[in-house]
Amino acid sequence: MKKVPWTFSVDGGLKWGDKIMLANKKTNGILVFNIGQRTESLSEQYAVTTTTQDIGPCGRAVFTLERVEDMDIFGGK
């Protein structure tokens, strides 16, 4: 639950490297995960869930937008 920085975009656009929180306006749920708790019997998968608590930008709720491949459907670096 440690507070972490997140990205503020003046133009409202998303860019690779931005740190964001994802929320569902209809349910008021914020996407969260626990990196310290792996899904049982799977080596590199983690469970995600939502919370309606106002937790703010913390390690469980901030995701970094990262490119998986140098060249993809969005172009290249």
C-alpha positions, 0 to 999 in steps of 0.5 A, a space after each residue: 500500500 506504499 504510495 507511488 508516483 503516477 503520470 499526469 498528462 496535460 493533453 489527456 493522451 497515454 504514452 509508453 512509460 506512463 504510470 496509470 490507474 485503471 478504474 471502472 466508472 460504472 462499478 467504481 472499482 479500481 484494478 489492483 493486484 498483489 505482486 507478492 502473491 502468485 496464482 497457485 500452480 502457475 509460475 508467473 501469473 498473478 491474480 487481479 481484482 477490483 476494490 471500491 476503497 479509495 486507495 490512491 496511487 499505491 504499488 497495488 494499483 499503479 501500472 506502467 504502460 510498457 511496449 512488449 516488442 520493439 515493432 508492433 501494431 502501434 509502430 516502432 520505437 
